[in-house]
Amino acid sequence: MPGIGPSFGTKLLARQLWQRAEWWIALPIVLAASGLMIARSLKAAFLVDFYYLLVAGRMWGAGLDPYGAGFLPAGTDLLPPDSLPFAYPPNWWIIVVPLSALANGNAIFVWKFLNLAAAAAAAALLVRSAGRLGNATRLWPALLFVLCTFASDIMWNAQKLGQTSLIMLLGFALLITGLTDKRRWLQVCGLAVLLLKPQIGLLFLLPLGIRRETRPAAALALAVAAVSCLPILFTTGVQATVESARNFLHNLTAYGQSPWNLPIHMSGLPHLFAYLGIDMPAFVALVAACVTATWVLRSSTDAQDGEFVVRFWLVTVATLLSMVPLHAYDFILAFSCLLLLPLLERGWSRNLMLLSVALTWSATGFTLLAFRANPSADGVWMALRLEYDLLTAAGVALSAAAVCQLRWRRGRIAASRNAAFG
């Protein structure tokens, strides 16, 4: 009896037409989100965090120590009156000294362009890697990733402040691409870029450092980070370099004195402990995150390289966002996990990841609403507390998604072994 309904040929034609229509639907959305972010970025003028790098670059270029007492006087024309001492690591020398040779306006334009280019390159690399890990290019997860990234206040805040988060996103993309393609030089480049922010880079470095296949890349990345600091030694001498290192460590201790950097106004474990009246140092939270991610990945039962990359991607980002104290702009990495949606189990893992992304994307918007409801000095700090409540919840939700996925994966492995030997 002949079947009722469309034939196989008709279904195939309909599928091909839909696949073409998908691109025509997705392309305008991506272009609109990207164009909006570019327009907003070009108008951004505050860029206070970039001014820190600019002033330091000019001091380094003149053979001076930006970690010393001369930093704030040197930045009088650019930095706010209540600025903190300079606390970026010295491996920024190779990037900011050439930038600081430009006039202020030109340096700002180049920095904005570099960040937008970094975001675009990172998006392309991550979409490609996710497609290879899933043996297919999935359009809608890629569209969600690009849309959430380029239409988010997270990316806008990074551009408005002149932050380095988009450079970190590029480093992460280079690392994931290197792991996916088994290209060591890309792994080294990615880790070296991530180490520009050590509180982020170390979380990716240590799990790879204990794995035999990636240990050489981790060692080479450390070497690159060390070599990038050598210009300071060559321009100032040994004694001045030692003194600069002491000043740098001192400035790190002063970082947490700003109300913007208090645990209650940052995310992760210190934020949660602050509600309990317990002061958890940022260093302790970072160590806890590194140990957790390393232990989970060390105990991995995945034999295939692609499965390890998926697990590494999910576990490291989830651990970073749930445990390490971060500012909102550092949550740009959360959106990359949308590319893993087709590779996760249907149910809790996907739902928790979508919840995490939704909280991350909307946190700043809720903060603005809270501030408008109470536009006072106290209202600013209450709104910030709400923002980091939501971001901490987003990190915890992503960690829960990772746990559900790992348990599901282990259940499948156990079931397949029982089927094979039972």
N, C-alpha and C positions, 0 to 999 in steps of 0.2 A: 504494500500500500504506500503510495508516494507521501512523503512528509509534507506537512502543512507549515508554511512559513518561508522566510527568505532562504534562498539557496546559498551554498558556500561562497560562490562567486560574488553574489550580492553583498554578503557580509564582509568579504575581503575588500570590495570596492568602497563600502561605507567606512570601513576602518581606515583605509588610505586617505579618503577625503577628510575624515575627522583629524587624522594626524597632521595633514596640511593646514586645516583650519586652526588647530591648536597653535601653530606657530604664528599665524596671522592675528590670533587673539592675544597671544603672549607678548609678541614683539612691541606693540604700542604701549602695553602696560610697563614693560621693562624700560623702554625709552622715556616714558613719562616720569617714572620714579627716578631714573638716573638724571634726567634733565632738571628735575626739581631740586635734587640734592646738589648738583653742580651750581645752579643759580643761587641757592642758599649759601653754599660754601664761598662763592665769590664775593658775597656781600658781608661775610663774617669779618669783623674788625677787631674783636677783643683779643683773642689769641695770646692770653697771658702765659700759658704754659710754653708756647713756642718762644716767647721773649726770654724765658729762662735759658733755653738752649742758645739763642742768638747772642745774649750777653756773655755766656760761658765760652762760646766759640770765639768771640773777639778777644776775650782774655787769654784763652789758650793760644790763639794766633800771635798774641803779643808776648808770650812766654810767661804769663801770670797764672796764679792759682785761683780758679773760680770758687773753690771750696773754702777759701779763706775770708778774712774780714773785708777784703776789697770788692767782693761781688756786689753787694747791695748798693754801695756808692757808685759802682760802674754802671749799674742799671737804673739809675735815678730817672732817666728820661723814658724808660720803657716799663719798668716794673711798678706795681701798686705799692703804696707806702707800707703796707703790712706784709710784704713778701717774706717768705721763708728763705733760709740759706739754700744754695744750690745743692741738689742731692741726686742728680742723674749720674749713672756710672760713667767712668772715664772712657769706655769703649765708644762713646758718642763722638769722641774727638774727630775721627776720620770723616764724619758726616757734617758736623756743625761748623767746623773751621772753614771749609770751602763756602758754606752758605753764608757765614758771617762776613765774608769778604764783600758781599753784595750790599747795596743800599737797603734800608729797611723795607721799603715798598717792594723792591725786586725780590728780596729774600722771602717775604711773606707770600708773594705770588708763586714763587718756585716751590715753597713748602706746601701750599694748597694743591698745586698741580701734582707734586710727588704723592701726596696722600690720596688724591682721587685716582691717579694712575695705579697706585698700590691696591686700592679697593677693587678697581676693575680687573687687574691682573689676578688678584686673589680669587675673585668670583669665577673667572674663567678656569683657573687651575683646579679649584675645588669641585666645580661642576664636572669637569673632565674626569677627575679622580673618582668621584662618586659613580659616574657612569661606568668606568672600568671595573670598579669594585662590584657593581651590580650586574655586570655583563650587558648593560643596556643604558642608553641615555633616557632618563625619565624627565619629561618636560615640566610637569607640574611641581614636583619638589624643587627643581631649579628655579622656576618662576617664583615660588613662595620664598625661597632663600634670597633672591635678588630683590624682590619687592620689600620684604621685611628689613633687609639691610639698608637699602638706599632710601626707603621712606620712613626710616626710624629716627626718633629723637636721639637714640644712642649714637648713631653716626653723625648727626647734626651737632651734638655736643662736642664730639671729638674734633670736628672741623672748626666749630666756633671758638673753642679754647686753644686750638693749635696742638692738640694732644697727639700722642704717638700710637694710638690704638690701631689705626689702619695699617701702619707699618707692621705691627704685631700680627694682624690678620694675614698680611702677605707672607710673613715668616712662617706662620702656621700652614698656609697653603703650599709653600715650597716644601715644607717638611712632609706633609701628607702626600704630595706628588712624588717626592723622592722615595717614600716608603712604598707607594703603590707601584711605581715603575722600577723599583730596586736600583735607584741611581744615588750613589753615595754623595756625590758632589751637591745634589739638591738637598739631601738631608743635612749636610754640613751648612749650606747657605741658610736653610730654614732655621736651624738651631742657633746659628750665629746671630741672625736677626732677632730671634726671640730673646736671646740673652742680653739684648739692649735694655730689656726690662727683666732683671734677674728674678723677681718674684713670680714672673710668668714663665720665663725660659727654663728655670730649674725644674719645674714640674714636668716639662717635656723631656728634659735632658736625662734625668735620673732613671726613668723606666727604660730608656734606650741604652743607657750606660751599662745596665746589668744584663742585657740581651746580647748574646754572642754575635749575632748577625749585624747589629747596629752599634756595637761598642766602638769600633774604629771611627764612625761618624761622630759619635758623642765626644770622643777624645779630640778629634780634629776641630770640632766646633769650639771647644774650650781653648784650643791653641789659637784659633782665629780671634776669639775674644781677647785673649792675652796680647797677641801681636798688635791688635788695633789700639791698645793702650800705650804702646811703646813710643809713639811720637812725644808724649809728655816727658818721658825719660830723656829723650834726645834733645828736647828744647829747653828743659829746665835743670837737668842734672839729677844725680842720685839723691842728694840730700833734700832738694826741693820736692822731688817726687815722693819721698818717704813722708815728708811733712804734709804734702797734699793728700796722701792716703789717710793720714790721721784726721785731717780736717773733714774728709769725706765721711769717715765713720762717725765723727761727731755730729755732722749734719744729719745723718740718718736718725740719730737719737732725737734730734729736734723736730723731725718730720711730724711725729704724732702730737705735737703740742698745739697745732692749729685745730680749731674747732671743726674745720672741714674734714680733718683726718682722724677724728675721734672714732672709736669702734662703733658707736651707735650711728655714725654717719657714713659707714662703709659696710660692705656686705660680708657674708661668710660666718665662720665660727665665732670670731670675736664679737660680731654683732649679736649673735644669739646669747653668748655668755654675758654681754653687757646688760641684758635684761635681767639676768640673775644676780647682777652686782659683782660679777667676777671679771677681773681684768686679765684677758688672755692676750699676751704679746703677739704681734703679727708674725714674728719669727717662729713661734710655737705652732701657729696655725699653718704656716707654710711647711714646716717639717711634718706635721700630721698629714697634710695633703700629699706630700711627696711619698711618705711611707705608705699611705693608703693606695695611691695609684700604682706604685711599684709592686706592692704585694698582690694586688688584683691581677696585674698584667703578668707577674711572675708565675702565678698559679694558673695561667691560661692553659686550657686543654685544646685550643685551636691549633691544628697542624698546618693549615693552609695560610700562606702569607696574607691573602686578601682578608681572611677572617680576623687575623691579628690586627691589620690596619683599621678595620671597622671598630674592633674593640678598643684599640688605642685611641682612636678619634673620640669615641663616646666617653670612655672612662676618664681620660685626661681633662677634657673640657668640663665634664660633669664635676669632677673633683675640684678643679680650679674654681668654678663658679660657686660651689657650695661651701668651700672651706677657707679659701684664701681671701683676706680682706682686699676688696677691689672697689674702684669707683664705677659709676654707671657706664662710662664709655668703654671700659674693659669688657663689658658684656657683649660686645660686637661678635665675639666668637660663638655665642649661643646660637645665632641664626644659622651657622654652618651646619648644625646638627639636623636641620630640616632635610638636607640632602641624603641623610641616612634613613629617612622614613620608609622607603620601599624595602629596606634590608632588615627592618625590625618586625617582631612578631605583631600580629594584629591583636589589639587589645590594650592592656595596661601600658606597655612600653611606648606605643605611639601616642596614646592619650596623655600620658604624663609629659612626654616631650612637647606636644602641642600646648599643654598647659604652661609649661616652662617658657616657651617662646612667647605665648600670649602675655604672661606676666612681665617678661623682659621688655616687650615692645610697648606695653601700656604704662609701665611704672612712672616714667617721666611725665606723661600726660596726667596721671592721677596726682602727681606732685604739684603740677601747675594749678589744678583745680583746688587742691587743698590750700595752696598759698593764696589764691584769689579769694577763697572763703575767709581767710584770716591774714590779710596783708600787713602783718606787723613783724617786728624783729623776732618775737617768739614764734610767729607763724612760719618763718623761714626754716627754723630748726625742726619744728614739728612736721613740716612738709618733707624735709629731707629724711627724717626718721621713717616716714611712711614709704618713701621711695626705696629705702634700703631694706625695709620690711619685705616689700614686694620682690625686690631683687634677690634677697636671701631665700625667700620662698621659691623663686624661680630656680635657683641653684639646687635647692633640696629636691624639687620636683624632677630636675634633670638627673640627679643622682639616683632617685627612685626608679626612673626610667631605665637607667643603666643596670641597676640591680635586677629589675624584672627581665631585661633582655638576657643578662648573664644566666639567670636561673632557667629561662626558657631554652637557651642554647645548651646548657648542661643536660637538661631533661631530654632534648632531642638526641644528644650524643649517647646518653645512657640507653635510650629506647632503641637506637640503631645497633648498639652493642648487644643488647638482649635479643634483638631479632636475629643477629648474626650468629650468636652462640647458643641461643636458647632452643 
